[in-house]
Each structure stands twice: as C-alpha cells, then as structure tokens.
Amino acid sequence: MRIFFKFSTIVLISMAIVLTIGSYLKGMMQPYEVKQDSGSAFVSSVLTQIDAAQIIDYRREQMKALSAHS
C-alpha cells in the first residue's frame, strides 16, 4: 500500500513538471507578435506550479497520517 502511495506521488509530481515545462515552452514557441499570449502561458505555468505544490503538501499530510496509524 505504501509503495502505491509513493508511486502515485512520483507520478503526480512528474505530471506537474511536464505540464509546467509544456506550458512554458508553448509560450516560448509562439512568435513574438503574440506577446500577451506568452504572458498568459507564463501565468498558467505559475498556477500549475502552485497546484503541484498543493498536491505535494496534501500527499505529505497523507503520508504522515499513514505512518502515524501504522
């Protein structure tokens, strides 16, 4: 059970990293004429990072609770 939680945490973190890098690259790839669009891509990448941090904190709390029970 504990291995599953560790694995799912790793998957969540890697997905968040991929999403962040992907939205950042999408902002970079677009031509410079669309300046406000790259700005919104940056904002969405920051929001993705915040979401990832919240997910990681939540997983940490779950792990603490699990280790306290066992």
Buried (B, 14 or more C-beta within 10 A) or exposed (E): EEEEEEEEBEEBBEEBEEBBEEBBEBBEEEEEEEEEEBEEBBEBBEEBBEBBEEBBEEBEEEBEEEEEEE
